[in-house]
């Protein structure tokens, strides 16, 4: 009798190559998106694709290279400098939907991955202002906290 280690979701769906394909397909869509593209200051989206691939691989049970190189993911903190509104979220999801569909995963794996991606996208929304994604504007610091002074509370 052998006690085989459980197979991770990462391995079940094809490991490294699958996540590389997912990130590449996603960023093909982002490259021409006027709302999302400003979030990535690099001329080349390859570094962003690599970060996404490493993050998702680690999240789903693959190598921990993301944390080794970048520390804890802290997704909300890393996105706080950008205005992520529902339009930006929906665009992100539309490009990710195309990328996930290109993987041709089994229905169970597709549903599992998509459920996570939808929840993550909704969690990144940090404004309902119609500004889309872009650098934080004056009056907001990178945490999204208003820098406008308010009168003291005299209770």
C-alpha angles and dihedrals in degrees: 000000000000129000101216115195113249114263114244124232085245090061095039093060097043106279125234098000093055093053092045089053091047094051093044093051092047094052092048085067095042092052092073099033111112093203101044102033095071089064089071112063095184116099087221118055092202094098090052091048090051092050091050092047092050093046095050093043091054093044091054096048103275130120119325094229092125093061092041091056103031108018124230112359096237090179097182092049093048090052097041093095090063129071102239107185130170092271091054090046092051092049090049090051093047092055091043091050090057090048094049091048090054090060093064093212124178112272092254094049092044092051092047093050094043093050090056094045092050092049092047092049092050091048092056094060106113103163141029092205111121093239100106120210118330141114115311112271128233111289094041127079124209091277091059091245115141113251093197109117117239129201113265117266107246103193 
